[in-house]
Amino acid sequence: MNGSVQHGANGTEERLDELRRLLGKSEGDLLKIVSVGAGAWGSVFAALLQDAYGHFREKVQIRIWRRPGRTVDRSTAEHLFEVINSREDVLRRLIRRCAYLKYVEARLGDRTLYADEILKDGFCLNMIETPLCPLKVVTNLQEAVWDADIVVNGLPSTETREMFEEISKYWKERISVPVIISLAKGIEASLDPIPRIITPTQMISSATGVPTENILYLGGPNIASEIYNKEYANARICGSNKWRKPLAKFLRQPHFIVWDNSDLVTHEVMGGLKNVYAIGAGMVAALTNESATSKSVYFAHCTSEMIFITHLLTEQPEKLAGPLLADTYVTLLKGRNAWYGQMLAKGELSPDMGDSIKGKGMIQGISAVGAFFELLSQPSLSVQHPEENKQVAPAELCPILKRLYRILIKRELPVRDILQALRDETMNDPRERIEMAQSHAFYRPSLLGKP
């Protein structure tokens, strides 16, 4: 056993040394990695790196940035105290670090905890029930990023552009170009001069001037808390050949297998698309009392719309079928977007409450609903209607997307109306939508900014 442990440790250090060489690090020069944003996935990603490489203190520095000042409310502090006391390893760790007393005081209401403070002890505000390893937290953005070699974008897509515009101010004097790994799943729509999708990696490149060769996307069918609890998972890192293969090797762990792929933008877009339909799935599950039949009807319709949309976005949509369906499946099972749809249908949340939800973070599917519908409503993208012998915008052939837009963005329909997208007897067989997409030259390269 000792021999195998030693061999594993050596393998880890070799991967670290290999990446250090690729980044031109000399002996005594730390490889600096920082995760920007401390949502569930951003925090877990930083914790995975800390667990794997953090003990090589003379070779690598792993830190996470989050905004200061966010308070932990009393009920969350009480729940956090219960979590701590249910885990002997966590309890002992806090006592050993002389940090336990502050959680006792917070539970009693004698003091206020802050999100950045508890993150240092390994607690993510959006994922209280999954204690992480202690993290090195920085609350000053300039300090966090100015000389970082690898920057992980753990921000929601809706905050990515603004934050990286701020970051770019601190990089004006840089000589070397950082490598950026984006975890964000979401898109923006740009309608002028031509309708097109803007992804987080494109936002980052535009905001910072970092070449797209140095910006990658990591995504896959996974739930952050389960990955940290060592459930078997896989992901893909997408981007340039120069960086994706060594980074896939660096990030790979026995329970977290990372593959690599060259198709960056399309994988990013698919990561945003599944969030759209996950919200509707949550609504249908709650409105039908978890009816397996109703959920399967919804799944048939929503996957046919997703396949239809992928034929508009890529010349070889069949290559995306597996990753897209796997990512969709896990999001429907346990993702925050499906949870959000359920809470809307149960009346525990309303669209007026916005897309940032306490204890869950940003519900990225909401902005994606708006972006996809607005793009696919453009007359310049029109396709032939299969029955009416006329040109229509693609959104007209996506009834679920259309209803989600009217419920979540326009707010002109009640949540219950999502069921009409399934029960309307004039609805086409979802098979017909798939056949239509496969039999026509639907591909619109301009949607992804291609000539």
N, C-alpha and C positions, 0 to 999 in steps of 0.2 A: 504493500500500500504506500509506504513512504517513497518507494521508487517512482510509482505512478504520479504521486502528488508533485514530486520534484520535477518530473518530466513535464507535467502540465504547467508548472510555474515557469520553467525555462521557455516553453512554447509561448507563453504570454509575453515574457520579456523580449523574446525574439521578434514578435509582431510589433511591439512598441519600438524596438530599435530600428526595425525596417522602415516604419513610418517616419521616425526621426531623421533617418538618412535621406529619405525622399524629400523631406521639408528642409534639408540642409542644416540640421542641428549639429553643432559641435559638442564635444564633451563638456559638461557643466552648464550647457545652455538649455534651459527648461523648454519642453514642448508645452505650449499654453493652450488649453482648451477651455472655452467658456460657453455655457448654454444660456441664451438670452430668452427669458420667459420661464415662469415656474408653474405652468399648468401641470396636469397629471402626466402627460407624455414627456414634456420637457424635463420635469423633475425625475421621472423614472429613467430617462435616457442618461441624464447626468449621474444618477446613482449607479446605473449599470457600469458606466465608465469608471466611477470612483471605486466600486467593488473590485473591478478587474485590474485596474492599473494604478489606483491611488497610492498603493504601498511603495511604488517606485518613486519616492519623493525627490530624488536627485535627477530624475529624468523627465517627469511630467507634472503639470499642475492642472487640476480640474476644478473649475468653479462654476457657480450658477448665479445669474443676475436676476433679481426681481425688484419691482418698485417698493420703496419703503412706505411705511405709514398705514398699511392695510391692517385693521384691527380684527381680532378673532372674537366673535360675539360670545356671550355667556353660555348659550346652549351648545355651541360648538366646542367651547373649552370643557364643558362637562362631559361631552361625548368623547373628546380626546383623552380625558383623564381615565374614562372607562377602558378605552383601547389600550392605554399604557399599562393599566393594572391587569389586563387580561393576558399580557405578553411578558413573561418573566425575563426574557432576554432584553427587552426594551426597558423594563423597569430597572433592571440592574445597571444597564448602560447609563441611564439618566442619573441614578444615584451616584454612580462612579464619577460622572462628570459634574456632580453637584448642581444638576439642573432640575431635579425632581420637584423641589419645593415650590418653584414658580408655577407648576401645573396644579399643585394642591391649592395654592393661593388663588389662581385663576378660577378654579372650580367653585371656590367659596365666594368669588366676586371681590376679592381683596386686591386684585391687580388685573391689568389688561395685557393680554398677549398680542403679539404682532406676527403677521404672516411670515416676514423675513426672519423673525426670531425663532419661530418653531421650525422653519425650514433648516436652520443650522443643526437642529436636533433630529432632523430626518422626517418631518411631517409636512406633507403638502396639503394646503388648505382645500384643494379640490378633490382630495383623496385621503381623508382623515383615517380611514380604517386600514390603510396599508402603510405601516411604518417603513421608512427607507433608512439607509445608512446616513450618518451625519454628513452634511454637505458644507462646503466652503462657500458662503453666500456673500455676494457683493451687491450693494445697493446703489453704488455710484456707477452709472453707465460708462462714463469715459474710462474710469479705472478698469472696468471689466473688459472692454473691447480693444483699447488703443493698441496693444501689442500682441493680441491673441493670434495664434497661428491657425486655429480651427474654431469657427464660430458656429454654434448650433442654433438654428432658428426654432425656438419652442413657442413662438407667439402665434396667436390666431391669425388667419389670413387677413382679417379685417384690421389688424394692427401692424402688420408687417411693413407696409410701405412707409408709414409715418415713423416707425421706430428706426428703420434702416436709413432714412433720410437724416435722422439725428446722429446715428452712428457714423455716417459718412463724414460728418464734420470733424470727427476725431481721427479720421484716416487720411487727412490731406497731406500729412507729413510722412506717411508710411513709404518705405522703400519696397518692401516685399508685399505681395498680394496674399491675403488670407484665403483659406479654403472654407466654404460655407456649406453646411448641411442643413437643409430645410425640412422640418417635420410637418409643416402646415398643410392642411387639407381644406382648400377653399379656392374660390376664383373671384375675379372682378370681371365686369363686362365693359368693353370699350366699343362705342357705336360709331365713332367718327375717326378717321374718314371711312373706314369699313368696319363692319361688326366683327369683333374678335374677342377671344378670351385672354385675360391676363392672369397668369399664375403667380404664386408667391416667389418662385425663383426669378421670374421676369421682373417682378416688383423690386426685388433685392438688387438685381443687376442695374436696373434703371436708376435706383436711388443712390447706389454707391459707386457705380462705374466698374465694379469688379466684373471681369469677363465671365461669360456663361460657362466657360471651361472649368472655372473654379467653384461653381455653384452646383450642388447636387440635391436630389430629393430622396428621402428615405420614407417608405411607407409599406404597409402590409396589413393582413387581416389579424389584428391583435388588439387586446385590451391592456392598457398600461399596467394596472394593478396585477393582472394575471402574469404578465411578463416578469414583473419584479418578484413575484412569488414562484418563479421558475416553472411555470407552465410552458410546455413546448410551443415555440412560436417561430415564424419566419417572416422575413421582410425583404424588400428589394431596395438597393441603393442605385439610383439612376443618374446618369450624367456622363461626362467625358471618360474615355478609356484611361487617361492618365491618372485619375483620382479614384474612380469607382471601384476598381479591382483591389488596390491596396487598402482602401477604406472598408470594403466588404470583409477583407481578411482581418483587419484591425477590430472591427465591431463584432465579429462572429464569436459566439460563446456556445457552450455545449447545448444549452436550452434555447438559444436565440440564433437561428441560422440566417445569415444575410447573403442573398444572392445579388448579382449585379445585372444591370440592363442599360442599354444606350438610349432608350426612348424616354427622355426626361419629362417633357411637357405633357405628353399624352397620359402617362401614369399619374402625374399631378392632377390633371383634369378629372381622371377617373376617381381619384381619392375624394374630390369634391362632389362628384355626381352621386355617389352612393349615399352621401349624407342627406341629399334632397329626398330620396325615396325612403330613407330610414324614418324620417319624421312621419310620413304618411303611414308607414307600417305600424308605428307606435299608436297612431290614432285609431287605425282599424282594429288592432288588438284590444284596446281598451273599450271601444264602442261596441264590439261584438262579444265581450266577455271572454276574450282569448279563444275565440272559435278557430279551430284548426282549418276548417273549410274556408272561412272568410279570409284568413291570413294567406292561405294558398292561392285563392282567387286573386288577391291583391298582388302576391308575389309574381304570378303569371303576367299580370298586366304591367307591373312596374318594370320587370326585367325586359319585357318586350319594348317598352319605351327607352330603357337604357341601351338596349342593342340598337334600336333605331338611331339614337343620338350618337353612339360610337361610330356608326357608319357615316355620319356627317363629319366626324372629327378626324378619322384616320383611314388611310388607304387599306390597312390590313387589320380590321377590327377583330378578326378571329384570334389574334395574338393576345388580345386583352381579356378574352372571355373568362379564362381561369382566374387571374388576379382580381378582376372586377367582381365576379360572383363571390369569391372567397371573402373579399373585403366587405361586400354588401351583407353577406350572411352573418359575419361576426358583429357587424353594426346593428343588424336587426335583433340579434340575440341579446346584446348587452351594451350597446353603445349609448352615448349620451343623447344623440339625436332621436333615437327610437324612444328613449325614456322621456324626452321632452314632448314628443307627440302623444305619449300616454298621459302625461300630466295635463296637457291641453284638453284632451278628450274627457278626462275625469273632472275638469273644472278647477284643478289645483293650481294651474298657471293660466295666464291669458297672453295672447300676442302683444297686448299693450305693455307687458312687463319688460319687453326688450329681449335681447339675445344673450345677455350675460346673467347667468343664473347662479345664485349662492350655492356653494358646495359642488357645483358642476363646471363652472367656468363658461366659456363662450360656446354657444350652440351654433356651429359654423354652417349647418345646413340651411339656416334661415336666409343668410345673405346669398348662399348658392342658389336657392330657389329663385330669388329676384334676378340674379345674374343670368342663369340659364334661360329663364323665360323671356327676359328682355332681349337677349341675343337671338333666340329662336323665333321671336315674333317679327323679326326684320323682313320686309318684303323682298329684299335683295337675295335672301336665302331660300326663296320659295321652291316648293317641290310639287309634283303633280299629285292631286288628290286621287286615290285609287277608284273612287266611285263617281265623284261629281264632275270629272273631266275638266278640272280647272286648277290653276296654280294657287297654293295656299302656303302660308308661313309654316315651317316645321312644327311650331308650338301647337298649331291646330290639330295635329295628329298625336299629341301627347296630352290626353285628357287629365291624367293624374297630375302632371306638372302644372297644367293650367288651373286646376282646382286648388292645388297647394298655393299657387301664387295669389289667387283671390282670397284664400283664407288667411295666409300669413303676411302677405305684403300689402295687398289692397284692403284687407280686413272687411270685406263686404259680404262674406259668407260665413256661416257658423262652422265649427269644426266638424260637426256631424255630416256636413255636406260631402265630405271625402267619400262616404259610402255610395253616393250617387255615381261616382266614377266607376264603381264596380257593378251597380245594379241597373244601370241605364240599358234598356233592351236594344237601343240603337247602337250600342258599342260594338265595334268590330272584334272578331276573334283575334286575340293577341298574336296568333300565328300569322295572320294576314299582314300585320304591321312588320313583323320580322321578314316575311317573304318579300314585301315591297322594298324594304331597305336593302335586301340582298340582291334584288333583281334590277335596281336602278343605279345609275352613276350618281350616288348621293354625296360622295366625298366633297367637302368644301375646305380645301387647305387654308383658305384665308382666315377661317375661324381660329386657327392656332398660329396665325401670323406668318404662314408660309406662302410663297409666291404661287 
